[in-house]
Structures are given as C-alpha cells and as structure tokens.
Amino acid sequence: MQTTVLRDCVIIGTGLHSGKPVRMRLRPASVDSGVTFMRTDVAKPARHIQVCPENWVEATLCTVLENAHGVQVTTVEHLLAALHGCGVHNALIEIDGPEVPILDGSAEPFVRHILKAGLRNLDVPLKVLRVLRSVRVDNGRAFARLDPADALEIAFQIDFDDPAIGHQHHALSMCNGTFLRELSDCRTFCLRKDVETMQAHGLALGGSLDNAVVFHEGVVLSPGGLRRADEPVRHKMLDVMGDLYVAGLPILGRYEGVRAGHALTGRLLQALFADPKNYEIVTSDASISACLPGVGIQRGDMRLSA
C-alpha cells in the first residue's frame, strides 16, 4: 500500500554548499502525489518541484531537481534516501530556500524525524518499477548499471589514493530495514584538499567536521573518527538510494556502481527511461511488498540513538 507521513515535522539546518540557514517542513500528501518540494520563498505557480526523472538536472557534487520555471532544489539525495529507506511514497516538503540542510552529513537525522512523525497507510495499491533489461552508462573508468532483480540490490566500489579510504566495496539487498541498519548513519566524505578547492569556488560553504568525514594523508580529521570501517563506500550506497528515488517509484533491480557519482546515477535513470522496453510499472502485491525498503522498519533498526 502507498504511505505518507502521519503528521508534520520541521527540520532546521544549514545548506552544505550555500552555508545558509534553511527551514524545512515535511508534510503528509495524498495518494499518487509522489514526493514534491515546495519552495516557500518562490511565488506561485513556480514554487512546486516534483521528484521525477523529467526534473533531474545533471550536477557533480549533489543531486539537483529543477521545474519547468527554472526553480531548483539542491542536495536532495540524503532526504530522498531517508524517504526511500523508510518507505514514504507521498510527501510534501516545504522549504524556504534552494538547498536541503546537510545536518550531520548522513540520512540518519531525516530518518529519525520521519519515524517520530510516523507513517500512515493510504489503502491504495503501490506502483513499483521493475527493471526488465540491463542498462549501463560509462564515464572513463567509472560506470553505473541496472540489471533485473526481484528486490532493490546495491553494489558499489570506490578507489581513492588516500590510504585511509583506499579500495572499498560492499553489496546489500535493501529489503525491510536494511537501509536503516546498514547505511542511514554513514556520512558524506571528502579529502581536505577538495574542501579547500570547493570553498575557493564558493561551494561547501556550510561544510565542517560536524557534517562530513574529512580525510587528509591517511588521517581521519573528523572528531570521533569513522562510524564504520567502510563508511565511505556505504555512504556512496546511501547516495544511490536517494538518487534512484528520483525515478518517482520504488525500483526492483540490481544497481552496480564503480567510481560512480550523482551525475552517473542520474544518467543511468535517464537511459533506463529512454526505452520503455527497459522496464515495466507493476502493482505491488504481497510478495513484492515484502522485498521493498521500509517494510517492517522500526526504531530499533537504527544504530544511532533515535
């Protein structure tokens, strides 16, 4: 069945790239409305931005959505990952600026807010997207691929010169509470030299050791170190959960990424939708529902305090 949040919840923070304060309100929405952002700082009718492939805009450092009026909302990936992982299918997100708050750099604070607000079943069947044919996009040594599968599976590999990261790989089936248990607390990461470069170009102005794992020459600079030994690759998988939700529906398929990022995953979705033979939209039954992210989740699935 389709779901929405049971009640409003307010999330306040700072934009990672803008460095500006932002206030966001997550609100219930009706059946078949999907996930929609509403820019409260923009006049009607240009304020609504639907989460859908048509509104995806290619960007390197984050996931960006833009409506037909040219109004954008950026850095949506962690919030979308939380909605995807908690099984929220319909929601209205009021936001008073162009960028979703970064919070601690993971999806865990968003998950905590969603669980506190509660979920409500809408008693209407859920549509899901089933991958029928393999689709792949490449960019040099990086690639992203979707293959048919009975559940959402994510496999990822990264390679970094910094010895504190190095080569990492991980794979998970995202059934039930896997996202909450295994990925939701994993934070965004970067090298210190990259932070300096981004800030010199007016980006990452809200970045700090409180909302990202920063590495420098084999050392983790962030207080408390890593939450998991392979936190970087798990965060990349978290990003995939958010980026795939731009499809507007839960996906049944196996995603594989090697050195991929937001742009490549977005291009993969565009390639998927470019040919209707690549997928089908089906009504979820009991067997499909049992495999979806969010089914059967509970507060105890979270590693961090909720």
C-alpha positions in Angstrom: 0.0 0.0 0.0 1.0 3.6 -0.5 2.1 5.6 2.5 2.7 9.1 3.7 3.9 10.7 6.9 1.3 10.7 9.7 2.0 14.3 10.8 4.1 17.4 10.0 7.7 17.5 11.2 10.1 20.5 11.0 13.7 20.1 10.1 16.1 23.1 10.5 19.8 23.2 9.5 22.3 24.7 7.1 22.9 24.2 3.4 26.2 22.3 2.7 27.1 24.4 -0.3 25.3 27.7 0.3 26.2 27.8 4.0 22.8 29.5 4.5 20.2 28.5 7.2 17.2 26.6 5.9 13.9 25.5 7.4 12.0 22.6 6.0 8.6 21.1 6.9 7.8 17.5 5.9 4.0 17.2 5.4 1.5 14.4 4.6 0.4 14.1 1.0 -2.5 12.4 -0.8 -2.4 9.2 -2.8 -0.5 9.2 -6.1 1.0 12.6 -5.4 4.6 11.3 -5.0 7.2 13.5 -3.4 7.1 17.2 -4.1 9.2 20.1 -2.9 7.5 23.5 -2.4 9.8 26.5 -2.3 8.0 28.8 0.1 10.4 31.6 -0.9 9.2 31.5 -4.5 5.9 32.9 -5.8 3.1 30.7 -7.3 2.9 28.9 -9.7 6.7 28.3 -9.9 7.2 27.0 -6.4 6.5 23.3 -6.8 9.2 20.8 -7.9 8.1 17.2 -8.4 10.6 14.4 -7.7 10.7 12.8 -11.1 13.2 12.0 -13.9 12.0 14.9 -16.0 13.1 17.4 -13.3 16.6 15.9 -12.8 19.5 18.2 -13.7 23.0 16.9 -14.1 25.3 18.1 -11.4 28.6 16.7 -9.9 28.6 17.4 -6.2 24.9 16.8 -5.4 21.6 15.9 -6.8 19.6 18.8 -8.3 15.9 19.0 -9.4 14.5 21.8 -11.5 11.0 22.5 -12.6 9.8 24.0 -15.9 10.1 27.5 -14.5 13.8 27.1 -13.8 13.3 26.9 -10.0 15.7 24.4 -8.3 16.1 22.5 -5.1 19.6 21.0 -4.5 21.4 18.5 -2.3 18.2 16.4 -2.1 19.9 13.0 -2.0 20.1 12.3 1.7 16.5 13.3 2.3 15.3 11.2 -0.6 17.4 8.3 0.6 15.6 8.5 4.0 12.2 8.7 2.4 13.1 5.7 0.1 14.5 3.7 3.0 11.6 4.4 5.3 9.0 3.5 2.6 7.5 7.0 2.3 5.8 7.3 -1.1 3.9 10.5 -0.9 5.1 13.7 0.9 5.1 17.5 0.5 8.3 19.1 1.5 8.1 22.8 2.2 11.5 24.5 2.1 12.4 28.2 2.4 15.4 28.1 0.2 17.1 26.3 -2.6 19.1 23.7 -0.6 18.1 20.9 1.7 20.0 21.1 5.0 23.0 18.8 5.4 22.5 18.1 9.1 25.2 15.6 10.1 26.1 14.6 6.6 24.1 11.3 6.7 20.4 10.3 6.3 20.0 9.4 9.9 18.6 12.7 11.2 16.0 12.6 8.4 15.1 9.0 9.3 14.7 10.0 12.9 12.3 12.8 12.0 10.3 10.5 9.8 10.0 7.8 12.4 9.0 10.4 15.0 6.3 11.8 12.7 5.0 8.2 12.0 3.7 6.7 8.8 0.2 6.3 7.6 -1.1 3.7 5.1 -3.3 5.2 2.4 -5.1 2.0 1.5 -4.3 2.4 -2.2 -2.0 -0.1 -4.1 1.6 1.0 -4.7 3.1 1.0 -8.1 6.7 -0.1 -8.5 9.2 0.0 -11.3 10.7 -3.4 -12.4 13.9 -3.4 -14.4 13.5 -5.7 -17.4 16.7 -5.2 -19.3 20.3 -4.3 -18.4 21.2 -0.7 -18.8 24.7 0.8 -18.3 26.4 4.2 -18.6 30.1 4.8 -18.5 32.4 7.7 -17.9 36.1 6.7 -18.2 36.9 4.2 -15.5 33.6 4.8 -13.8 30.3 3.1 -14.6 26.8 2.6 -13.2 24.5 -0.3 -14.2 21.0 -1.6 -13.6 20.0 -5.2 -14.0 16.8 -7.1 -13.4 16.3 -8.4 -9.8 13.4 -9.3 -7.5 14.4 -6.7 -5.0 16.4 -3.5 -4.9 20.1 -4.5 -4.5 23.0 -2.1 -4.4 26.7 -3.0 -5.0 29.4 -0.3 -5.0 33.2 0.0 -5.4 35.3 3.0 -4.7 39.1 3.7 -5.1 40.9 6.6 -3.5 44.6 7.3 -3.3 44.3 8.4 0.4 45.3 5.3 2.4 42.6 5.9 5.0 40.0 5.2 2.2 41.7 3.1 -0.5 39.7 0.4 -2.3 36.3 -0.4 -0.7 33.4 -2.5 -1.9 30.1 -3.5 -0.4 26.8 -5.0 -1.6 23.4 -5.2 0.1 19.8 -6.2 -0.6 17.7 -3.3 0.6 14.7 -5.3 1.9 12.9 -4.3 5.0 15.1 -2.4 7.5 18.5 -2.9 5.8 18.8 0.8 4.9 18.3 1.9 8.5 20.6 -0.7 9.9 23.4 -0.6 7.4 23.6 2.7 5.6 21.5 5.5 7.1 24.2 6.7 9.6 27.0 6.9 7.1 28.2 10.4 6.4 29.4 12.2 3.3 33.2 12.3 3.0 35.9 14.2 1.2 39.6 15.0 1.1 40.8 18.2 2.9 42.3 19.4 -0.4 39.0 19.1 -2.1 37.3 21.1 0.6 39.8 23.9 0.1 39.2 23.8 -3.7 35.4 23.8 -3.4 35.4 26.7 -0.9 37.6 28.7 -3.2 34.9 28.3 -5.8 32.1 29.3 -3.5 31.0 25.8 -2.7 30.9 23.7 0.5 30.5 27.0 2.5 28.4 25.2 5.1 30.8 22.2 5.3 32.5 21.4 8.6 33.9 18.4 10.5 30.5 18.2 12.1 28.7 17.3 8.8 31.3 15.4 6.8 34.1 12.9 7.2 37.3 14.7 6.1 40.4 12.7 5.2 44.0 14.1 4.9 47.0 12.0 4.1 45.8 8.8 5.8 44.2 10.5 8.8 40.5 11.0 9.6 40.2 14.6 10.8 36.6 14.4 11.9 36.2 14.1 15.7 35.3 10.5 16.8 36.7 9.0 13.6 34.6 6.7 11.4 31.2 5.3 12.4 32.1 2.1 10.3 35.4 0.9 8.9 33.9 1.2 5.4 31.8 4.3 6.0 32.8 5.9 2.7 31.5 3.2 0.4 28.4 2.8 2.5 27.7 6.5 2.1 28.0 6.1 -1.7 25.3 3.4 -1.4 23.2 5.8 0.6 23.5 8.3 -2.2 22.4 5.7 -4.6 19.2 5.1 -2.5 18.4 8.8 -2.8 19.4 9.2 -6.5 17.3 6.2 -7.6 14.2 7.6 -5.8 14.3 10.4 -8.4 12.5 7.7 -10.5 9.4 8.6 -8.5 8.7 5.0 -7.7 10.5 2.2 -5.7 12.7 0.2 -8.1 13.1 -3.6 -8.3 16.5 -4.1 -9.8 20.2 -4.5 -9.1 22.3 -1.4 -9.2 26.1 -1.7 -9.6 28.4 1.3 -9.3 32.1 1.6 -9.8 33.6 5.0 -9.0 30.2 6.4 -9.9 28.6 9.6 -8.5 25.4 11.6 -8.6 25.7 12.5 -12.3 26.4 9.0 -13.5 23.5 7.5 -11.5 21.2 10.3 -12.8 22.3 9.5 -16.4 21.6 5.8 -15.7 18.0 6.7 -14.8 17.7 8.8 -18.0 19.0 5.8 -20.0 16.5 3.5 -18.3 13.5 5.7 -19.1 14.8 6.4 -22.6 13.4 3.0 -23.8 10.1 1.7 -22.5 11.3 -1.9 -23.1 13.8 -1.4 -20.3 11.2 -1.5 -17.5 7.6 -2.1 -16.6 5.4 -0.5 -13.9 3.6 -3.1 -11.9 1.2 -3.0 -8.9 2.8 -4.3 -5.8 1.4 -7.5 -4.3 2.3 -9.2 -1.0 5.4 -10.9 -2.5 6.7 -7.6 -3.9 5.9 -5.6 -0.8 7.9 -7.9 1.4 11.0 -7.0 -0.6 10.6 -3.2 -0.6 12.7 -0.8 1.5 10.8 0.4 4.5 8.5 -2.6 5.0 8.6 -3.7 8.7 11.0 -1.0 9.8 11.2 0.1 13.4 13.1 2.5 15.6 15.4 -0.4 16.8 16.8 -0.8 13.3 18.8 2.4 13.7 22.3 2.2 15.0 22.4 5.7 16.4 20.0 6.9 19.1 16.6 7.8 17.8 
